[in-house]
Amino acid sequence: MKSWKSYFLDFAMVFLAVFLGFWAENYRSQLSDQRKVASIKQAMVRDMTKDLQQLKDYGAQARFNLANIDRMDSLIQQDPKALDQQDFYNTMVNYSVAYLFTPSDKSTKQAEEMGIIQNEGSDSLSYFALRYQYFLKDLQFTELLLSNEYQIYLQEMVPNITEPDLYREVWRFPRKSLPSKKGVKEIDPQTKNKLRYFFANVSFYYDAMQVNADSMSKYGNKMIRIIEE
């Protein structure tokens, strides 16, 4: 018959085996989670690098559109008989193509699901990611307002400032260039006022989009710096 010491030793061995098995499994799980977190963070760096490059192109397109809007605002105030149709129509098409930002946000969504991005201090990955998302949402809302302005412009104003055959020629992809020729369709005062309000509105939206894009670049770079430290 075994003594109580033998039973105690058997119990201790079983307990130790169960404890070590549980500890090993927990350790493996922690290592797996750490590897997943590290993998997602590296994916965030790759995605953010793509976004930062896209934001540079986005800002350049906004500035290009603004320059053409300013030029068109000047053209419509001049004598239509003295305007070159090639310059007039090319300028119109240049600011009529809007560049929408498409974020690479798959890794960010995964980080949110895993709790990597939470409300934390003002010098953390979570804080910078949340600020980036804030300005992204504001950017997308501004794009929506801009899109609505362009729909009104294309439906209500373009028919009053262009000739259909010429408009059809330039509104193609790839774009065709009209021959240089003096004289364009005369614009009535009411349409001219609507155009100038349109130019003012979309200029404001492009300015706001650039501010948002600059802020996103700022926080995107900070996210990359935090991850790579």
N, C-alpha and C positions, 0 to 999 in steps of 0.2 A: 504494500500500500504506500502511495506517494505521500510525502510530508507536505505540509502547507507551503513550505519553501519551494518545493518542486512545482506545485500548482501556481504559485505566485510568479515563478520564473517563466513557466509556460505562458501565463497570461501576459507578462511583460514582453515576451518575445513576439506574441501575436499582436499586441498593441503597438509595439515598435514597428513591426512589419506594415501594419495598416497605416500608421502615422507616416512612415517613410514613403509609402506608396502614394498617399494623399499629397504629401509635400512635393514629391517628384512630379506628380500630375499638375499640381498648382504651379510649380516652377516652369514646367513646359508650357502651360497655358499663358503664363506671364511673358515668357520669351516670345511666344507666338504673337501675342498682342503687341509687344514692343516692336517686333518685326513689321507687323501690319501698320502700326503708327508711323514707323520710319519710312515704309514704302509709300504710304499716302502723302506724307510730308514731301518726299522727293517728287511725287507726281504733282503736288501743288506747285513746286518750284518750276517744273516743266510747263505746266499749264499757265502759270503766271508769266513766265518768260514769253510765251506766245501772246498772251494778252497785252503785255507791255509793248511788244512790237506792233501789235494791231492798233494800240492806242496812239502810237506815233503816226501811223498812216491815217488814223481817224482824225487827229488834229490837223494834219496837213490837208486832208480833204475839206474839212470845215473852213480852214483859212482860204483855200482855193475857191470854195463856193461864195464866201463873204466878199472876196475881191471881185468876183463876177457879178454879184448882186449890186455892189456899189457902182460898178461900171454900167449895168443895165439901168439903174436908177438915174444915172447921168444921161444915158442914151435916150430914154423916153421923154426927156425934157427938151431935146433938141428938135430941130426941124426934120420931120420924117423924110422929106424929099432929099435931104443931104446925107442921110445915113446909108452906109453900105450894108446891103442885105446879108452878105456873108458874115460880117462882124456882128450884126444884130442877132441873127439866128444862132450863130455859134455861141455867143454870150448867153443867150436864153437857155440853150441846152446844157451849157456847162454848170449852171447853178441848179438845174432841174434834176440832177442825179444825186440822191442822198446816200451816204455811206452809213449803214446801221452796224452797230457794234454787236459781235457775236461772242459772248464769253466762253472760255474753256473752263467750265465750272463743275465737271464731273467729280474731280478730286475734292473740291471744296464741299460738295454735298456729302461725299463719303466721310469727310472730316467732321461735319456737323452730326451725322448719324452716329459716329463713334464717340462723340463728346469731346473731340479734340478742340473744337471751337466753342467756347462758352464765354459768359460775361466774366472777364478777369481784369487785371490791372491795365493801366494805360500804356504800358510798355511791354505788351505780350503779343504773341502770335494771334490769340483770340481777338484782342482789341483791334489790331490792325486789319484782320480779316473782316470783322464786323463793320469797320469804317469803310473798307473797300466795298462791301456789299451795299452799304447805305448809299454811297455815291453812284454805284452801278444802277440801283433802282431809280434814283433820281435821273440819271442819264437816260434810262429806258423810258421813263415817263415823259421826258422832254422830247425824245424821239417820236413818241406817240403824238404829242401836240404838233410837232413839225410835220408829221405825216398827214395829219388832218388839214393843216394849212395848205400843203401841196395838193391835196385832193380838190379843195375849193379852187385853188389857183388853176389847175389843169381843166377843171370843168367850166368855170365861170369867166376866167380872164384870158386864158390862152386863145380861145376862138376869136376874141375881140382884138388881138394884137398880131395875129398871124394870118397867112393865106394857106388854106388846106393843102394845096399841092406842095408848097415850099416846106410847110411843117412836116408833111409826110416824108419828104426827102431827108431832112436832118434828124427826125425822130426815129432812127433805125439803129440797129447794132449789127456790124460795126457802122458807125455814123458816116453818112456821106456829107461832103462839104459843098455848099452852094457856090456858084460862081460869084465873083465880085461884081456888084451892080448897085448903082445909086438908087435910093428910094425904097421905102418900106410902107406898109399899111399905116394909115393915120390912126392914131389912138384917140378916142373920144375922152373928154375931161373926166367923166365919171369912172371909166375903166382905169385911167391914169392914176386917179386918187386911190382906187382899190389896190392897184399894183404897188403904190408907194407904202400903203399900210401893210401889205403883204411883205414887202422888203423889210420894213421895220420889225415886224413880228419874227420872221425867220432869222433875221440878224441877231435878235435877242436870244432866240433858241440856240443858234450856233455858238454864240458867246457862252451861254450857260453850259452847253455840252462840252466846250473846251475846258471850262472850270472844273466840271465833273471829271473829265478825262485826266486833267492834271492831278486832281486829288486821288484818283484811282492809281495813277502811276506812282504817286508818293507813297501810298500805303502798300501797294503791291511790292515795291522795292524794299520796304521795311519788312514785309512778310518773308521775302527771300533772305534778307540779312539775318533775321531771327532763326530761320530754319538752318541756315548754313553755318551759324556760329558754333 
